[in-house]
Amino acid sequence: MPTGLVALLDDISVIAKMAAATIDDVGLAAAKAGSKAAGVVIDDAAVTPSYVTEFTPDRELPIIKKIALGSLKNKLLILLPAALLLSEFLPGVVTPLLMLGGLYLCFEGAEKVIEKLGGEKHGETLGDAITDMAEFEKERTSGAIRTDFILSAEIMAIALAEVAGEPLFSRGIILALVGIVITIVVYGVVALIVKMDDIGLHLVENRHTAFEKKLGRGLLLAMPRLLAVLSVVGTLAMLWVGGGIILHGLHETGVHGPYEAAHAVQLWVEHATGGLGGALGWLTYALLSALVGLALGAVVAVAVHTVQKVRGKAAH
């Protein structure tokens, strides 16, 4: 075989081995980055089912599909290019932008709490009669995609922080993998949750064994309770993720007091509670973050609705 061809084959072999190693490295990095964002993923899965209530069963999966596609667009077409460009050319802008997104989550969560406590309701709510189902579906889907955008931004930011030292091309592949896998997992779980009652009804009506019927009845009974719990968890998630973003962002920008105070309380709880310290410490920090989020969100909600009222009066 000619020497030149042997050398070329050797070069191709080396390149192939390097490519295989790079793929393995990317896979490991993507798994590590995705695991770091697990907390926000849980929040996302808790928030989303509330957007699919009040619809007939035949519309639930199509709505989830719309939200999932919107989530993929958020991650791959908007957040991924933005994250890569900002991390490459304007890394100092990432934290302030995330803090703005966190403040929006605080506002959303605080507004839900205010409404639950008997405050004035803004926009169409579950207590209102739905006059135009198509418009209601459009508003619900848009609202879910807007909330997903903030949670997705936090997921991508956490993932980006884990792979900041990687070359630009590898960063892009890793973030894309994290975005796709997390979207599939989150909305797969959401679809399973919202169809749980249909699965239960199918087991009750179409299965013959006592166990299957009992399981079906259990799913039917559990569904409304699960949705109620997820509604509360979703609101809390908005507050603790939003408040946590603000605390961490302040720390990153040189305002260390609030973050260090919350972290100090977390460490005290961890040391004081022994074997349960890790879980209770995390819960303490999440609660403190939620309180920060509630306070900030309430201020923003009051300001926003005051401005809206003033504008409404001026228009009249």
N, C-alpha and C positions, 0 to 999 in steps of 0.2 A: 504494500500500500504506500503511495507517495507520502513523503515526510510531511508536506504541507497539510495534507488531508488528516493525518494522524494528529498533528498539532491543533487543527481546527476542531476535531472531535474531542480532544482533551479540553480545549477551551469551553466547548459546549457543555461537557460534563461538569466542569468546575462551576459554570454559571447556573446549571440546573441544581447542583447541590446548594449553592448559595441561595437560590430562589426558594428551595424547599425549606432551608433553615429560616429564611425570612418569613415564610408563611407560618411556620411553627411559632416564631417569636411574636408575630402579629396576633395569632390566635391566643397565646398566653396573655399578651398585653390587653387584648380586648376583654378576656375573661376577668382579669384583675380590675380593669377600669369599670366593667359592668357591675362587679360585686361591690365596689365602692359606692355605686349609685343605688344600691338595693333599697335603702330607706326611702328615697324619693319614688322609686318604682312602686313600693307598697302604697305610698300616698296617692299616686296616680290611679292605681287599681281601686282604691277606696273611694276616690272622688267621682270617678266616671259613671258607676251604675245609677247615681242619682239623676243623671241627665236622660235616662231611658225609661223612667217611670211615667205613668199616665198614657202610655201608648198601647195599642192593640198588639198581641203577640206577633202578628205577621210583620210589624214594622220594627220590632226590637233589633233583630240581627242586621237588617239594612241600615239602621241608624248607627249601630256599632261599627259597621263596615265604613260608613261615611266618616265617622270620627277617627277610626284607625288610619284611613287614607289621609285625612287631614293631619294626623299626627306624623305620619311618614313624610309628608310634604314639609311640615314644620322642621323636622329633624334634618332631612337630607337636602332640601332645596333652599332653606333659609338659614337654619342654625349651623349646619356643617360648614358651608362656605364662609359664613360670618365668623365662626369660631376660628377657622384656619387663618383667615385674613387678619383678624384682630390679634391672635396669638403671635402671628409673624411680624406684624407692623405696628400694632397699637396695644400691646399687652396690658397697659395701665387702664384701658377703657373697660375691660371685661368686668371687673368688680363693680364699678358704679352702675353699669347696665343691669347686672344681676340684682343689685340692690333695688333698682326701680321695679324690676319684675317681682321681687319679694314684697315690695310695698303694695303692688297690685293684688297679690295673693292675700295679704293682710286685709286689704279693703274688702275683697270678696268674702273672706271668712267672717270679718266683723259685721258686715251687712246682714249675713245670714243669722248671726247671733242676735243682732238688734231686732230683726223681724220675729225671731222665735220668742223674744222677750216682750213682744207686743208693740214694737216700734212700727213706724210707718213702712209699708211695703212699697218696693220700687220695682217696676216691671211686672211681667206676668208671673204668678206664683201658682203653686199646686192648689191653693185655696180658691183660686179664681175659676170662673166658668171659661172653658176654652171655646172661643167662638170660631176660630179658623185653625183647624188642626194642621194644615199644611204650613201655615205661617208659624205656628207654635213649634212644629218639628224643625223648621229652618232656624228659629231662634235658639232652640235647645242645642242643636248641632253646632251652631256658630259659637255659643257660649262654652260648650265642651272643648272645642278646638282652641278657643282663646285660653282657657285654663290649662289645657294640655301644652300650649306653647311655653308658658312659664315653667311648668314642671319639666318639660323636655329641655328647656334652656339650662335648668339646674342639673339635669342628668348629663347633658353634653359638657357642661362646665366641669363637673366632678370628674368625668372621664378624661377630659382634656388635661386637667391638672395631673392625672396619673401618667400621662404619656407625653408631657411637655418636652421631655428630652429626646423624643424620637424625631427622625427626619420628617419633613412636611408631608411627603407622600405616605409614609407609614401612619402618621397621625390621621390623615384623611381616611385611610382604609379602616383603621381601628375604630374611629368615631362612627363611620358608616355601619360597621358590624354591630357595634353596641346599640346604635339607634334602631336598626332593623330587628335584632333579637329581642330587645326590650319591648318594642312595639308589639311584636307577635305574642310575647308572654303576657303583657298587660291586657291586651284586648281579647286574647284567648280566655284568660281568667274572667274578664268582665262578661264575655258572651256566656260562659258557663254559669256565672252567678245569675244573670237576668233570665236565663232559660231554665233555671232550677225548678220553678213551679210547673212548667210544661213537662219536664222530665218526670216530676212526681205524678202529675195527672195521667201521663202515659202509663206509668207503672201501675197505678190504681185501676185504670180502665182496661188495660190490655195484657196484664200478667195474671197468672193463676196461683202461684205459690203465696202462702201467707206472708213469708218474709218480704217478697217483692211488693206486695200491697202495703205492708206496714212501712217499708222504706219510702214508698210513694207518698203515703199520708204524712210521714215525718218531714219529707221535703216540702210538701204543701204548707204544713204548719210553720216550718222554719223560715220560709221565704219572706213573709212580711216583717218578721223580727229581724232577719238578716239585713233587709233593706233599711230598716229603721236604724240599726246599729251602724251600717255603712254611711248613712246620711250624717250621723254624728261624727263618725271617724273622718269622713271627708271634710267636714267643716273644721275639725281640729287639725287635720292634716294641712289645710291651707294656712292655718294660723301658725302651726309650729314650723312648717317649712319656710313660710314667709318671714316669721320672726327670726328663725335660725339664719336665714340668708342675711338679714339686716345685721344681726350680732356679729356674724363672721365677717361681713363686709366692712363694718366699722373697725373691727380688729385689724383687717388687712390694710385699711387706709390710715391707721395710726391712732384711732380712738379705742384704746384697749379696755377701759373701765367696765362697760357693760358685759362684754364677752368674758373677761377674766372673773368678774363677780359670779356670773352664771356657772362658769367652769369650776370655780372654787366650791360652790354649793354642790355641784355634781360630784366632785372628788370627796367632799365630806360625807355625802350619803353613801358613796361606794365603800369608804373605809368603815362607816358606822354599821353597815348592814351585812357584813361578812359574805357568805356564799351567794347571796342575792344582789351583791353590790353592783355588779355590771349592769344587770337589767334595771334595777331601781335607780342607779345613777343616770342611765340613759333616759329613763322616764322622767326624772327630775329635770334634766336639761331640756327635754322636749316640752314639759309643762311650762318652764320659765320662758322658753322661746315662744310658746303659744300665748302667754300673758303679754309679752312684748308685742307680738303680732296683733293681739286684740286691742291693746292700747293705741298702737300706731294706726291700725285699720279703722278704729272708731273715730279718731281725729280726722283721717282722710275722708271717711264717709260723711261726717258732719259737714266738712268743708265743701265736698262735692255737691251734696244736696242743698246746702245753703246757696251756693252759686246757681244751681239749677232753678231754685225758687225765685231768686232775684231776677234771673233772666226771663223766667216765665211771667213775672209781674211786669217787667219792662216791655215784653212783647205784647201784653194785653193793654 
